[in-house]
Amino acid sequence: MAEHNFTDDNFDEEVLKSKLPVLVDFFAEWCGPCKMMGPVIDELAREYDGKWKIGKCDVDASGATAQKYGVQSIPTLIVFKDGKEVDRMMGFQSKDVLMKKLEA
């Protein structure tokens, strides 16, 4: 399964009510570092399928969600467990760094 697409409309259901832990990449199409982050998110979504729900939330298309979580710079990656934010990273993150976070 490729990454999930989180939006204002499905965020509560897909992220906050998820039985699996969730990694959300808040991004924008025009953002250079976000474009670099994309393939990393795709790989992790495939490798952790069934263990994690991993996807993206476009801050331009889903501004209410980005604002709710105080996303001021992108990319911002937020880890949710049991509907609560438990970790946050800003800027490009390497696959190794993200794997360590997911395994912790």
N, C-alpha and C positions, 0 to 999 in steps of 0.2 A: 504494500500500500504506500502510495506517495504521501507527502505531507498533507495535513488537514488545512482547510481554509477557514479561519475563525473570523466572524463578523459581529457587528453590533447585534444582529438578529439571533445568532446562534451561540454567542459566547457563554451565556449562563449554562445552557444545556451541554455544550461540547467541552467546556473547560471547567466551570465551577461544579458541575454535577458529575464529572467524569469519575469512574471507578479507578482509572489509571492515573498516575501522575502525568502532568502536562507541561510541555515546554512550548512557550509562545514566543515567536520571533515577531516583534513589532517592527514593521519596515515600510518603505515607500518605493515605488517603481523608479523614481528619479534619483535615489540615493546610491552613490557608488559603493560604499562599504556594505550596504544591504545586498547589492548584486553579488558581491564576493561571498556573502554569508549564505546565499541561496543554495548552492551546491552542497555545502556542509549540512544544512538543515535537511535537504533531500536525502543525503546518505544516512544521517542519523534516524530519520523517519523510517527508512527501510530496515536498518539494522536493529532498531529497538521496537519494531512493530509487535504489538501484543504485550509489551512491557511498559511502554510509554506512548502517550499521544503527543505527537510533535507536529507543529504547524506554524502558520504565519497569520498575522493580522495586519492588513494594510491600513496605516494610520490615516490616509486620505479618504478611503472608503468607509472606515469605521472609526471616525474621530471621537465619538462618544465613549467608546471603550478605551481608546488611547488616553483620553482626558481623565476618565475615571481612575486609571492606574498611574496617572502622573507621568506619562511618557513624554519627555521633553526633548530627547535626542534619540536618533535612530542609527543603527539598529539597537534596540533594547530587547533583551531576552529575559523573560520572567518564568520561573518555575512555580507551578501550582501543585499542591497536594491537598486532597480533601477540601477543595474549594478555596484554599487560602494561599496567598503568596508566601513562598518560603525562601526564594532566592531571586536575585536580579543582577544582570550583567549588562554593561553598556559598551557599545563599540563592537568591532569585529572580534570574534572569538574563534580560536582554532578548534578543529575537531577534537584534538587531544584534551584541551581544556574542558570542552563540553562533555566529552565522555567521562571525565573524572567527576564532573558535577552529577551526571546521570547515574553513575555507579555508587556515589556516596550515600 
